[in-house]
Amino acid sequence: DGVPQVIIATFSDDWETHQVAVGAGKHELKWKLIKNFAGLNTAIIDDVDVPSGYQGYVKIDGINLEDNSVTHFVDEEVMIAAVGEVANTMPTTTVATTTTSKPITTTTTKATTTSTTTTTEEPTTTVAPTIAFVECPSDLFSVEGLPGCCVEDPSYLGDGACDPRAPYNTEECAFDLGDCCHETCNSDSAYGCKTKEGGEYGPFGFFCLDPRFGNMDEKKCQVENLEWIGDGGCDTAGGYNTPECGWDGGDCCEDTCDSEYAFYPCGANQAYVCMDPSVVNKETKSDSPFSFQDGFESGVFDPLHWDVDDGDAEWKIDDSKPAAEGNYYISARTGDISPEFGTAKLKHGIQSFGGGVLSFDIQALVQIPFDDLIIMIDDDVVAEFSSATTGWERQELDIPTGPHLVQWIHRKNPSNMLEADLKLFGYPDEGVTMIDNIAFQPS
C-alpha cells in the first residue's frame, strides 16, 4: 500500500527469503527496483567502484501467501527487472552460460539517418529455472532490460528527446528512458536534451511523468500538443497553464522556466503568464493561491479563464492599435453587434478566500446613446463608461471574499432607442472598447 516493508541496498550472495506481515483486507504489494535511489549525479556514480558480483538486476522466485493455514503458491517463473544491459539468456538447465552478439541500432535523426554498431555482451551465468519474458504485440519490439516495455522504435528511448506519449513515456519504459525529465535526461545522448530553436531538430519539450521529479497529472493534462510542455514558451490557451500540466512544465513563470533545457528562449516569443501559486505567492507575499494576470500576449484567449461569446458579438484579440503594454489587447466593437441593440460580453470568474483588487487598462471609445460599457460584479453594475476616454487608463475594482463573476459588457444602443431617434444625434465614429493587462491581486 505504498509503505516500504523491506529495503535491500546491497547485493546478495545467493537466494534470500524475506517475510512480510500482511494485515486483513485488500492490499497492494509491489516489488520495485529503483535505479540511483539517492539521486547522485553521473560524475559521482562513475567514481564508485562496482562491487564484486554486482550485475544490476533483481530476481524473485517462490512467492508464497499463507492465509489461515491455506497456502497459495505462485509458479516457479522468475521475474527479472534489469538495470542497464543484461543478457537475454534463457537457460534450460540449472546452470547455463550464454554469450550473445547482436546488432544495436541507434539514430542520429528520428526521420532519416540510422547507423548500426555491433557489440558482444559478456557471458552471464544464471542460477535459476526458466526466465519469464513479457511478449510484445507483433507490431512492437521488446526492450532489453525493460520488461513490459513494448515500443515501435527502441532507438527513441534515451535519445535525449522526449517522446511524451505512451508507450514511450511510461513507467514500464522508464519514462522514455529518462528523456522526459531534466534530472534524468542523458546529455551525452543523440539529441543531448538541450536542442534550441534554429537548430536542425525539434522542438522538444519535457512532459515529466516520473513522480520523483514531475508534478504532472497524465490523466487530467489533456492537451493537444504534449511537446509544448516544458519547451520554454508559455502556452496560455488550451489547458497547458494548469496545475495538472505542471503550469506548462514551468514555462509560464520566469522563476520556473528552465532556459538551459528550453527549446525556445524563456519569455521571449511567448510572454510569461505566471499562475503557479508557489511562485505567485512568493512574489506577491500573499497566502491566497488565486492570483491572476493576463496581458493577452499569447494572441489567444485561455478558455479556462475567459468566456467571450455569451453575447451578440465576441470580444477579440486585437493589435490594430497600440496596446497599453506589449503587442496585444482585447476589444469589442459596436459594428460587430448585428441587431439594432445588443451586447458583447467578456466574463471572468474569481474565487478568493480574502478578497482583493482587480485591475486593468481600458480605453473606451464609446458615446451614449449609441454605445457604452458597463462593468458588473455578479448582479451589480460597479462602473460605467458612457463617453470616450482620452487614452489608456488604469482602473481598479474591489473584489469581495468568495466566488464572483466579473463582466465587461460593451452595449450597442443600450437605451433601445428607435433608429429614427438615433439619427437626431448624428453618428459618431465606430464605438470600440479596448482592455489590456487584467490582473487580480489577493488581499
Disulfide bonds with the S-S distance in Angstrom:
Cys136-Cys150 2.04
Cys149-Cys173 1.94
Cys162-Cys180 2.00
Cys181-Cys208 1.86
Cys185-Cys193 2.05
Cys221-Cys245 1.92
Cys234-Cys252 2.07
Cys253-Cys274 1.97
Cys257-Cys266 2.10
